[in-house]
Amino acid sequence: GDPWRIKQILINLVSNAVKFTESGQVTIELSARPLPDNPELVILEGAVSDTGIGLSQDQQDALFQSFSQADDSITRRYGGTGLGLAICKQLCDLMHGKIWVESAAGQGATFRFSLPLKPMQETPLEAKELTSEPTIPDWSEYRLLLVEDNDVNRQVALG
């Protein structure tokens, strides 16, 4: 896998999610798990979910084609060339992965991708700079009142 291309996939998916979500939220989930058949590979799974306009099944069918958007009104209202998702699909295909969408009109969308990757043998440069564990203060004797109406924010805050 190419780290720059994986970043490009994420940037395209997040950009679309933000563009088509007037209110609500956009969430990003990434995980890696060993491939059971081949211990030399891991599967990187990503999901970008939004609470935006969503897509009907007819709109989903043409979504990953070049210069294609769900319909002409979307191009007029939100702009864009319709290339972002086609590029994501091509990059996933080149890395022997797949990309798909789960959505319903008016109910947001989740774009998922799955890529088989070889684990890095070297530690990335950014990680090499962190030579010690961060110090976490002991807050156990303090009480905390968390008031948050957003489920995702509450989950993140509570760890």
N, C-alpha and C positions, 0 to 999 in steps of 0.2 A: 504494500500500500504506500501511497505517496501522501505524507502529512499535509503538504500544501493543497493537494486536491481534496483531501478530507475536510480541511478548513473551508475550501471553496464550496463544497456541498452544504456544510453547515451555514455558511454566510448566505447562500442563495435561499435555503429553506427558512432561515430566521427572517431575512428581508421580506420574503413573501408573507410570512405569518404576521409580521408587524404591519405590512401594507394593508392586509385584508382584515385587520382586527381594529375596529374603531373603539371598542370598549371591551373590557375583560382582561385577558392575560394571554401571554405566550410562554410556554414552558419548553425546556430543552432537557432531554434525558439521554445519557450515554452510559453504556455498560460494555464490559468485555467478559467473555467466558471461553473456556477451553473448548475446542472442537472435539467431540467424543471420538470421532473416527481417526483424527490426526492430531496427536499431542503437540506437534510442531506449529500448529496454527491456533489462533484465537478468533472468535467472531466478535467484531465490533458492531454493536447494535445502537442505533440512534433514533430518536423520535423528537420531532418538533411539533408541538400541539398548540392550537390557538382556539379562541372562542369567537372567531370571525364569521364570515358569511357562509362558509361551508360550500359543499359541491354536491350536485345531484349525480346519480350514476352516469347519466349521459355526459355530463361535463367531465367526469373523471376519466372516461374512456379515451378522450383525446388529449389529456393533460400533459403527457410526457413527450409530445411531438413538437418539433421545431416550429416556431412562429405560431403556436397554438395557445389560445387562452380559452377559458370556459365558454365565453361568448363575447360578441363585439361590444356589448355594453360594459363589460368589465374592463376592456382595453380603454374605452373612452373615460370611464370613471377613475380607474386606478393607475392607468398608464402601464408602461413596460412593453417589452418586445415579445414576450412569450418564449424566450430562449432559456431562462433560468432553470426550469424543471427539465428541459431537454438536455441541458448540459449536465445536470445532476445525474440523470439516467445514464448518459454516455460515460461519465466518470465512474459510476458504480459498475457498469458493464465492463469497463476496461480493467477494473480491479476485481473482477469475477464475483461481484456482489449483486444486490438487487435493491430496488427502491419501489415503494408503493404508497398509496394514500388510503386512509380510512376516513370517511366523511359522510355527512348528510346535509342537504341544503338547509341553511339557517342554523346549523348546530356546530359550526366550527369544523376543523380538520386536524388530522394527525398524519404527518408525513413520516414514514419510517424507512430506514435503510439498514442493510446488513452487509458487512464486508468481512471476508475471511482474510486475516492478516498474519504475518509472521511477527512474533514479538521482537522488539528492539533488543539488540545485544548490548548496545551502549546506552548509558543514561543520557537523556537529552541535555543540552547545554543549560537550559533553564533550571533543571533539577540538580545539576552538579553544583550550582552556586549555593544551594541550600545545604550547608554541611551539618547543621545540628537541628534537633527537634525544637519546634517553637515551645516556649514556656506558656503553659495554660494556668491562669490563676485559679485558686481554689475558692469557688463561690458557694460552697455547700452550706455555709452558715447564714447565707442571705436568702431572703424570700423575693420572689419575682411575680409580678402580675403582668401577664401578657394579654393585651386586648388587640385582637386582629380579626377582621371579618373575612379575610381571604384565606381559604383552606391551604393553598400552596405556600403562602407566606408563613402561615402558622406552622406547617410541617417543617419548613426550612429553619425557622427560629428554634424549634424544639429539637431539631436534629433527628 
